[in-house]
Amino acid sequence: MSDLGQPRPARRRILVAAAGLAGAGLAGAAGLGGLAAFRASAASRGLVLRTRAGLAFGTTVALTAAGSDAAVIEAALTDGFAAMRAVEAGASLFRPDSALSRLNRDGALHAPDPHLVVLLRFALALAAATEGAFDPTVQPLWPVWSEAAARGGRPDTGVIRAVLARVGWHRVRLEPDRITLEPGTALTLNALIQGYAADRVMAAFRARGIADAFVDTGEFGASGAHPDGTPWRLGLADPRDPAALAAVIAPFMGFAATSGDYNMCFSDDRADHHILDPATGYSPGGLSSVTVTAPTGLLADGLSTACMVLGRDRGARLVAGHAGCAVRFTDKPRPA
């Protein structure tokens, strides 16, 4: 599975473009003039478009909402950020006081945070469904790889084998009022937390009556449409050329998540990266990236990570088994 205990860099591999912007906006080029014109056009029809940006989950995030009442929109954006903070408090490895961080330190947690329970229950179910290709217990591999990379090398195979003895989703016991880890086991839910956060933000928006919204929590979600009535679009950056687009999803509704070999690399050729196969302790070699669209951000995030480990054929079968989901694979380039 992916996304161990390291910060996720700001993700520009998926780029948001408003329908009213110039085409250059899709590629992330300067489009401030187009954005100003878009906002002015919305305002002329009595509509308000607001975006609030910040930091969460070790990366940049941005929430956008539209409607006729500016006060309601601002309240919804505040609620959206509060929803992300609540998810962080439950399951972020970037917060030493989070419920997950305390669980990893202590090996057990009584009366666990509800967000942690939801995420862990999903993670264990996906681990079972993928026969361990997705596994939230790969966290002990992170310091091994990061320390070796800092020395300019790779971990010793014997060290990898020793750490793998502490990896395995069966080493986690989830009960209604307690979570217990076997000795030496540690969890990461970084491969799920941003997609789940997108779900929680959208729920907060719906509670405020916001129908038209676009959220970027590191993964993406969209509902409704732009104030001008045109659909949301999502540009997918090329994993080998982030300034270029590999594809555009239009219209974009629901949720999307991408896993790739470029967010955090341990080697210049990207053969070793932050997505690790729990069976081997090494990175899978077949794919550069996987993008999954799904009815929920949690499902999109989990499936995209699992597919990186499973590969194109098995990953496609996994996604096909989930209603309303689609997948796009980018193969790793062959060596010259």
N, C-alpha and C positions, 0 to 999 in steps of 0.2 A: 504494500500500500504506500501512500505517499505522504509528504508533508510532515516531516518529523519535527523536532523541537526547535527549528530555526525560524527566524522571521521570514515571512513571505514578502518578497519585494512587491512594490506597487505593480499591479498587473495591467500592462498595456497590451497584452497579447489579445485581449478582446476589447474592442474599442466601440464606444457608444457614439451614435450619430443621430442627431435630431433630424427629422424629415425636412425641416425648413432650412437646414444648413447647406452650404456648398459641398460638392462632392469631396473636396479636400478634407472636410471635417471628418469623413470616414477614416481617413488614414492618419488622423491625429494631427494634421497640420493646423496652422493658425486659422481660426475661423471666427474670430471675435466679431467681425463686422456682420457675418451671417447670423451669429447668435443674437446680437443686438436687434437686428431686423426681425428675427423670429419672435423675440420677446415683445417687441413693439406691435407686431401683427396680432399676437395673442391678446395683448392689452387692449387693442382697439375693439375687440369683441367682448370685453368685460371679463376676460379670463386671466388668471394669474399663474405664472410658472415660477417655481422656486426650487433652487438646488442648494443643499447644505453639504459641505465636505468636512472631513475630519480624518482621524486615525483610529483604527481598530484592527485587532487580529494581526498586528505587526505590519500593516500595510495601509494604504490610503483607501478611503471609502467615500461614497457620495450618494446622497438620496435626492431624488427629484420627484416633485408632485405638482399637479396642475388642478385647477378648479376655479370657482367663482368667488370664494371667500378666502382672502389672504390670511385672516386670523386662524381659520380652520387648518389651512395648509401649514402654517408655522407650527401650530400645535401638533399636527401629524408628524412633521419632521422631528420635533422634540421627542415625541413618543417613539419614533423610529430609532433614534440614537439611544434612547433609554432601553429599548428592546435589545440592541446590540450589546450594551453594557451588561445587561442581565445574562446574556449568553456567555459573554467573556467571563463573568463572575463564576459561572458554572463550569466552563470547560476550556478556558484558554491557558495554554502553556506559557504565554507571555506575561501572565499575572501569577506571581508566587503565592498569592493569597487565594487563588481560585480553588474551587472544590476539587478539580482534577489534579492540580499541583499538590494539594494536601493529600489526596489519595495516593499519588505516586510516592510521596515522602513517607507516609505512615503505613501503607499497605492495606489499609481498611478505612472505610468511611461510613459512619452512622448517619441516618436521616439525610441521604445525599440530595444535592440540589436537583430539582425537577428537570432542568435542562440537561444536566449531565446524565440523568437516567434515560431520557429520550434518546440522546445521542449514542449512549453506550448500548442500549437495547437494539437500536438500528444497526450499529457497528457489528455486534455479535451475530445478528440475523444475517447480515451480508457476508460475514466471514463463513457462516455455515453454508450459505447458498453458493459461495464461490470456492468451497473446499479449502479455505484459508488463503486464497490469493489476496483477498482483502483481510487485513489483520491489524487491529488497533494496538497490539502488543509489540510492534516493531520498534518502539521508542528506544530501547536499550542499544539499538544499532547506531543511533544518531551520534553519540559522543565518539564511538569507535571510528566512524567515517570522518567526522569533522576534525578530530585530532590528527588522523593520518593525513588528511588533505592539508592541514596547517603545516605539516612537516614536508609536504611536497610528494607524498607517496600514497600507497593504498594500504589498507589494513592487512595484517598477516592472516592467512587463511585459518590458522589455528585459533586466532582470536575471534574471527567470525564464527567458527564452529562453536566456540565456548559461549558466545553471546546467544546464538540461536537456541541453545538449551534453555534459555529463559524466555523465548518467544513462543507464543501459541495462544490462540484465543480461548482455548479450553482452560487456561490458567486463571481465568477471571470468573468470579462468582457474583452474579447480580441477583439480589434478593429484594423484596419490597422495601425494606428499611435499612439495607446494608449492601455495600460493595466490598468485596475482598479480593486481593491479588495474592497469588502465590509468591513466595520469597524471590526477589530479584526481578519480578515482572514490573513493567511500567507501561502506561498507556499514552497514546497520542490520538487525539480526535481532530487534528488539523485538517485531515482529508475530508471532513464533514462539516466543520463548524461554520464556515463562511456560507455554504449553501443553506444550512439550517438558519443562520442569521437572516438571510434573505427572506426565508419563509416567515420569520417572526416580524420583520419589518413590514412586510406586506400585510400581515394580520393586523398590525397596529394601524396601518393606513386604512384598512377596511373598517376598523372600529370607529374611525373618524369620518367615514363616508367618502374617502378618497377613492375614486374609480380609475383615475389616470395617473400612473406612476411608473418610474423606472428606478431601480435600486442597484447599486454597485457596492456589494459588501466584500469584494474580492471575487465573488461569483455574482451572477446577474439575474434579475427578475424584472418582468414588465407586465403591466395590466392596462387595459383600456387603450388609449391612443394619445397622440399629441393634441394640444389644444386646437390645432387647425384641422383635426380629424384624420390626418394621415397616420399610418401605423408606425410603431417603434421599429427601428432597425438595429441590428447588431453586426458589427464588422469583426471578423475573425482574423487576427494578425497571423502572418506566416511565421512559424516557429523559427525559421532560419533567417528571416528578414523582417524584424518587427515593424519596420516602416512601411511594409507592404501588406496588402490584404490577401488572405487566402480565399476568403468567401464572405458573403454578406447574407445574414438571415433576415429576410423581409417577407412578410411581417414577422416581428418577434413578439411572442406572447408566452407567458409561463416563465420557465427558469432555464438557465444554461450554466454549465460548468466546464472548465477545461483543466486537464492535467497534462503536464509536459516535462520534457527533459532539460528545460532551460531556466526555470525559476531559481534553482540552486544547484550548481554543478560542482562536483568534486574533481573533475578532470577537464582539460581544455577541449577534448573532443566530445564531451557530453556523454561519454560511455558510462561514467559514474555520476549519478545525480541523486536527488533527494527522494526519488521513488524507488523503493526497494522491494524485491521479491522475498516474502517471508520464508520461502522454502530454501533459498540460497544465501540470503544476506547481501546479494549484489543487485544492481539495477537491471531490469529487463532491457533487452537490446533491440526489440523490433520496431518500436514506435517513437516518434518525436512528440506527438501530442494526440490527445483524444478530447473531443468536445461532445458533450451529451446535453440534449434538451429534454426536459421532463416536466411533469405537472408540479413537482416540488423541487426546491433547491437542494434539500437534503438528499433526495434520490439522484438528482443530476450529479451532485458532488461525489457521492459514493460510487456511482456507476463509472464515472470518468476515471477515477483512480483504479478501480478494479480492472477496467479494460486495459490500462497501461500494463498491468502485470499479466493478464490473461492473453494479450495479443489480439490481433485483428479477428480471427475466426471465432475463438471462444468468447471474446468480448462482444462480438456482434450477436451471438446467440443469447448471451446474458441480457443485453439491452432489448432484444426482440421479445423476451419474456415479460417485459413490463409495458403495460398499456400506456400509450401517449408519449413514449420515449423514442428518440432518434439519436444516432451517433454518427460522428464524422471522425475518421482516422487520418493521421498524417504519418506515413512511414518514415523511419529514420533513413537519411541518405546513405547510400552505399559508399564505402571508402573509394577515393579516386584511384 
